[in-house]
């Protein structure tokens, strides 16, 4: 048996407001990992056989305890736009001709250039925009009017694509493979990539369509933004105005709703809701010359998480002069001079590993050896 086993790292889909991603499916521990290394071979074999028999039982239900969750280190992905847009699948809805495509182009451009959007920091990455209701001429005119000569090779467009379940997933996976720094994929509109035929507007079908796209976004670690229309009827909950059933929003990680009081207004509201992000309302003004949206004000200020003293202590300990460290939790507690028991410190870092990586660019690993648990900290160069 290998003398060194790495702690399980499980990719997970939705993104929290702090850049860490909540768990949507439990990790499956390997049999060899859960077998105690110091057990005699015959005991290990019996335990192995027992686990295999349980897993082959049709009634077997994989579970994970709360303590096991705390012992694992889960993969996290940084936000696309801090406080606004995260890896996952989002609906972006609005009435026809309200300005959705202009705002989509603005989002795409800012992410591809790494430029702040309004008051939000942006993480640079490749963007794919499926402009399925446009042609190249219209795209050219729109982009030139909005951004002038400042073009980029990191914003790519396609005016045709296959449908969900009929090749679209393969097309998007191939694109991400060829552009591994992809952060954002915009599909304008959702209706264009839905499968033809069938009961299109049932809850089950709506949930299935977005669910397939969500699984793709989660697997690729990107943000997938689905442009969609609203219905004319008003509703007490504004997000109930999104066309279709609640299956669309039920399967998505969040939604954006762009609305005007009148079609001719130069102002609009953008409501934002998500599973793991703060609900927001932004008041926007349209720049009539460039057709871009500017932020007039926010209804509520974004909540800012207070500094974590443990992460700050790690960041002060791991620097350019000392870019890496390895040892036990006991040794780390002594080095950081924090008033925490070693096992509590390790648990805290297991849970906060994503934020440590996103905010401080420090990679944390927790491994198991014959001698016990071993922690390593490595300073990584900041990502764009």
N, C-alpha and C positions, 0 to 999 in steps of 0.2 A: 504493500500500500504506500502510496506517495506520502512522504513525511510532512508535506506542507499543503494545506488545503485553504483555498481562498474563500473568504466569506461570500455567501451568495449575493449576487447583484442582479436584481430583477428589473427589467425595463417596464415602466408603467405608463398609462396613457395620459390622464388629465393632469393639468398643471395648476398648482396652487399659487396664491398671490405672492408667495415668497420665493417662487422659482422651483420649489420642490414639488414632486408629483405624488398625489395620493394613490393608494393601491386599489386597483380594480380587480386584480386576480391574485390569489395567494401563490407564493413561490412553492415549487415542488422540490423538496430537499432530495439530494441524491442519496442513495442507500449507503454508499461508502462513506459519505460525509457524516451521516448520523450514527454510524457504527463507532463505538468507542475504540480508540486505537490500542489501548492497553488490554483489551479483552483477549482471552486466549482464542486461537483460530476456530475451535469448535463452537464456542459461544457466538463468535461473529457470524459463522456460517448459519447457525440456527436462527439468529436474529434476522439475517439476510433472507432466509427462506420464509420466515414468518411475515416479513414486510411484503415480499413478493406475492404471497398467498392473499394477503389483505387487499393489495392493489388490484389483483385479478378478480376479486369478488365484484360482481355487477352492482352490489349495493354499497360499495366502498365510496365514502364521501371524504375527499381531501379537506383537512382542516389545519389551521395554524393557531397557536395560542397567542395571547397578548404578549407574553414574555418572549416568544419566538419572534414576533414582529419587531420588538425592540432590539433583539439581537442581530437582526439583519440590516444590511446597508443597501438601500435602494437607489437605483440610478435616477438622477434628476436632470432636467433640461432647463436651460435658462429661458426667461421670457423672450418673446419677440419684441414687444414694446412694454417696458416696465409699467405695471399698473393698469395696462389696457388689453394686451393681447398675448396669449401664451400658446405653447404647443397644445394641440387638441383640435376639435372640430366645432366651428361656430357658424351660426346663421347670421347673415346680414340682410335685414329686410327693410323695405320701404316701398312706397307707392311708385308706379311707373313714372319715369321722367322726373323723379324728385332730386336726382343728383347722386345716385348710388355709384354709378360707374366712375364719375369724377372722383369721388372719395376713395373708391377702390384703387384707382390709378395713383392717387396721392399716397395712400398707405403703401402700395407696392413700391413706388419710387423711393420713399423715405427708408424703407427697410433695405432695399437694394443698395442704397447709398450710405446707410448708417447715419442718416441725418435725424436729429430730434424732431418729433412730431408734436407740435404745440408745446405742452410742458412735460412731455413724456420722453425719457431716454429710449433710444432705439438700438437694437443689436443687429449689426449688419449681416446680411446673408443673401444668397441667391433667391429670387422670387420668380415663380411661374404664374402667369396670368392667362387663364383660358377665357378669352374674350369672345364667347360663342355667339353673341348677338351683334358683333362688329365685323368690319372688314379692315384690311391693312391701311387703306386710305384714311378712314375715319380715325383709326388709332393714331396714325401719323399726325393728323391735324390736331387731335385732342392733346397729345403729349407735347407737341411743339408749342401750343398755346399755353399750356400749363407750366412747362419747365424750360422752354427755349432750347438753347444749344447744349445744355448740360445733360448729355446722355450717359448711359451706362450699359455695359455688357452683362451685368448681373441681373437685369430685368428682362425676362424672356416671355414672349407672347405666342399663343396659338389660337387660331380662330376656328379650329375644328378639333373634335376629340370623340372618342368612342363613348359608349354609355356604360353606366354601372352594371356590372354583371356580364358585360359583353366586350371586355377588353380595356376599359378605362383604368382599372386598378393596375393592370400590367403596364400600361403606358406611364402612369405616374410613378410606379416603382422604378421603372427603367430610368426615368428622368432624375429621380433622386440618386440612383446609383451613379449616374453620369455627372451629377452635381451634388456631391456629398455635403456641401455647405448650405443646401436648401433650407430655408427657414419658413417660407410662406408660399402656399399655393392657393390661388383665388380661382373659384369656378363661377363664372358669370354667364349664365344663370344655372341654378339647380335644375330647373325644368328641362334644360337642354340635354342633361346627361341622365335623365331618368329613363328606365326601360319602357319601351312602348308596349301597350296592351296591359291587361290585368286590371285589378281594382286599384287604381293609382291613389285614391284619396282615402283609403281606409287607414286606421291608426296603425295596424300591423305593417302595412306596406310603407307608410311614411317612416315608421321606426326602423324598418329593415334597410331602407335606402340610406338613411343617415348613419345607421349602425355599420353598414359596410364601409362607408367612407371614414367613419371614426376609427375602425380597426386599421385601416390603411394609414391614417395620420398617426395613430399611436405606434404602429410598427415602424414607421419611417422617422418618427420623432419630429414631425413638422406641424405647423399650424395650417389647417385647411379651412378656408373662409368660403362659405356657400352663399352666394347672392340669391335672394328670393324676394317675392312680392308680398305685399299686404293685401288684405281684403278691404272692401269699402266700408263694411259695417264697423261702427265703433264698438269698443268693449271697455269694461271697467278696468281690466288689466290690459295695458297696451300691447303686451306681447301675445295676447290672444288674438290680435289682429293679423298675425302672421298667417298667410294663406296655407290651407291644408289643415290637418289635424294636429293635436298636441303631440303626436308621435314624432314630429320633426324636432321640436324643442326638447322633448323628453329624451331623445337619443343624443342630442348635441351637448357639448360642454358649456355652451353659453350662447348668447344672442345679442345682436346690435339692432336697434330700431331707429331709422332716420325718418323724421317727420317734419312737415311744414304745416303752418296754419292755413296758408293759401299757396297754390301752385306758383304764383308770381312772387312770393316772398323771397327776399334775399337772406332770410334767416331760417334756421332749422334747429331742432333738438335732436341729440343723439343719446338714446338710452342704452345702457350697457348692463347686462346681467350675466352671471356665470356661476358655476358650481363652487368655485374656490377663489373668487375674486370679489372685490367690493362693488356693490351696485352703484352706478353713477348716472348722472345726467349732465350732458355737456350742451352748452348753447353756442351754436356755430353761426358764422357770417360768411356768405359767399363773396369772394373777390370777383367782381364782374369782369375784370379785364383778363385775369388768368384762369378763372373758373375753379380756383382752389378754395378749400374751406379753411377759415381761421377760427381760432377759439376765442370767443368773447368772454366766457366765464364758466365756472363749474358750479353746480348746485351745492355740492359738498366737497370739502377738501379730502384728498386721499389720506387714508390712515397709513401712517408710517410706523413700521415695527420698531420698537426700541432696540438699541444695541444689545447683543448677547455677550455678557462679560466673558463667557468661556470661549466663544469664537474670537473675540478680540484678544484674549490671552494667547490663543493659538497663533493668530496673525502676527502678534508681537514677537512670538517665539520663532516662527518660520519666516525668514526674511531672505533677501538676496544673498546676504553673507552666510546664512545657514539655510539653504534651500531644501534640505531634507533631514528627516530624523526617523529613527526606528527604535522601538523598545516596548516595554510592557505598559499597561495602564497605570500601574503603581509608579513606574519611573516617570511617566508623562505627568501624572498628578504632582509629583515632586518638582519636576522641571517648570511646570506652569505656575506652581505655588497657588493653586486654587483650593478652596476649602470644600473639597468633594472627595467622597470615597472613590477609589479607582474604578469599581464596577459601575458606579453612577456616572462617572466621567465618560467611560467607554459607551454606555448606553446613550448619553446625551449626544456624543459625537456620531453614533450610529444614526440617530434620528435627524441630526442637523447636518449631515455630510453634504447634502445638496446645497444648502445655503452657504456652507463653508467653501464649496467649490465655486458657486456663482458669485458671491460677494467678495471673497478673498483670494480666489484662484488657488486654493490649497486642496490637493487631492488627499482624501483620507481612506485608508484601507485597514481592515481588521482581519487578521489571518489566524489560523490555528496551526500550531506545531506540536511536536511531542512534549515540548517544555511548557506549553500553554498558549494563551492568546498573545498575539504580537500586533502592535499598532505601527503603521507607517504614515508619515505626513510628507507630502511633496509639493513644492511650489511650482505651479504650472504657469506658463506665459499667459497673460490675459487674452481671451478671445475677442474678436471684433464684435 
